[in-house]
Amino acid sequence: MIQVCFYTGCGIVYGEKEPLSDKTTTHGLCPKHLEICLGEIKAEVEKMKDATGTFKILVVEDSIFFRELFKLTLQNRFPAVEIHEAFDGEQALQRVETSHPNLIFMDIGLPGENGLELTRKIKASHPGIMVIIFTSFDLTECREAAERYKADYFLPKGSPAIKELFSLIDSVLPTHV
């Protein structure tokens, strides 16, 4: 599989290129830009903690299996973080107003309104909430659309970057939790 860095202006080819018969191309971040991107996320997450140090995450995902698994992973890793969930756009908008999350993991493929349009709505009314598009649609078109719709970051499900993102979230939480 050939990987091409999608970071603005990079386009470097990296990763495994064998076997040569496989012409599949995926997009991700080269090691240099992954480190830069995760550093940016860490700085933004640091700013999001409120005065009490409370941190809230909203997981917007229509697959109950994936949503529960991801929520359980987050709860096990970050027991002091409030984690809320929504399965569609309507429920997500309600959760944003009632729970005031700092960070949203947003799937693109949702029933009714898609995650990109939902992101645009949330960012218009709550620009301080970080939205990470977290989807299995790892396509250039989706990345570009996520940027147009004002998502802060784009991570494919199963990306190695999610483990590093967890480490960054962990690093900004109060040490006593």
N, C-alpha and C positions, 0 to 999 in steps of 0.2 A: 504494500500500500504506500502510495506517495502522499506525503503530507505537505501542505503549503501554509505558511504563516499568514493569517488574515489581518494581523496588526497593520494599521494604516501605513502604507508605503513600504512594507517589508517584502512580502511575497517570497521569502526564502523557502527553498525546498529542504525539508529536514525529515528525520525519522527513517524508518525501514523502507528500503526501495526494492527489496527482493521479495518474491521472484519477479524477474523482469517482465514476465508474461502478464502480471497483474497490473493493469493500467488504472486501477481505482485511485481516485484522488480525494482526499478529505482535507478539511481546513481546520486548523487549530492555531496554537501559538507556539512559535519556536521557543526553546528554553530561555533565551534572553527576554523575549516579550512576555512570556508567561510570568517571569519574575517581576517585571515592571507592572503588569496588569494586577497581579496579586498584591503588590505593594500599594497600588492605587486603591484597591478594595479595602485593604487594612486601614489606610488613612481615613477613608470615608466611614468605615464601621466605627472607628474610634470616635468620630464626631457625633455618631448617632446615639450613643448612650445618653440617657437622660440623667438628671442630677442624682437619682438614686442608684444609677448603674443598671437599671432594668433594660433588658434587651428582648425584643419581641420579633418573632419570625412568623410569616404567613406562607403556607405552602398551598399553591393553587394548582390542582392536578385533578383531572377527571377519572383517572384510573385509581380505584379504591385500593388495589393491591400496592401499586407504586407509592401512592400518597401515604398509606399506613406504614409501609416499609421505610420510606424516607423520614417520616415523622418519628418513628421509633429510633432510627439511627441518630437523628438530631437530639431526641430526649436522652438517649443513652450517653451521647457525647457531651451534651450541655444540659444537665439536669436543672440548672437555675434559669434557663431561658424559657420564656413563655412561647409556646408553639401553638399556632392556630392553623386551621385548614379550611379550604373551600374547594368545591368540586366544579363550580361554574362561575361565570362572570358576575351574576347577580349576587350570589353568596359572597364572592370575593369583595365586592364593593361594600356590602354590609359589614364584613369583618374589618375592612380598612377603617370604617367609621367608628366601629365599636371597640376594636382592640388597639388601634393606632400602631401598626407594626413598624419596626425600623427597617426590616429587610423582607422582601417578597421573592420567593422562588416561583416563577410563573411558567407554566407550560403553554405552548402555542395552541395546540389542538384541544379546545374546550367545547362543550356543548353550548350552542347559542353563539354568543360573542367570543371571538378568538382572543387568545392571550395578548396578541400585539395591540389590538384595539383597546382592550382592557388596560394595558400598560399606558397607552396614551391618555386615557381618562384619569387614571390614578395619578400620573405625573403632572397632569394639568391642575388637579386640585390639591395634590400633596407632593410637591417637587422634592421634598427632603427625604422621602422614602426611597431607599435603594431597591431597584427592581432588577433581578437577574433572570433573564430568559433561560430556562432550564428545560431543554427539549431534546427529543430524539431526532428532530429535523435539522441535521447538521449540514445545511446547504448555504451556499454563498447568498442566495436570495433571502433566506431567513435571517442571516446575520445583518444584511443591509437593511431589511425591513425593521429589525429590532432597533437598529440605530435611528432610523427615521421616526419610529414610534416612541423614541426617548428612553428606551431601556438603558440601564447603566452598563450592564455586561451581558454576555451571551456565553453560556456553557452547555456543551452537549452532555446529555445524561451518560454516565459511565466515563466521563472525562477524568483523567488523572488530576486535573486541576481542582476537582471538587474536594479531594483529600487535603490539598493545600489550603483551599478556602476554609475548610473546617479548622485547620490549624490556626489560620488568621483570626477567625471568630473566637476561638479559644483564647488566643493571645490578648484580645481586648476585653475579655470578661474580667470582672473583679477576681482577685486571687483567692478570695475566701469562698467562692462558689464551687 
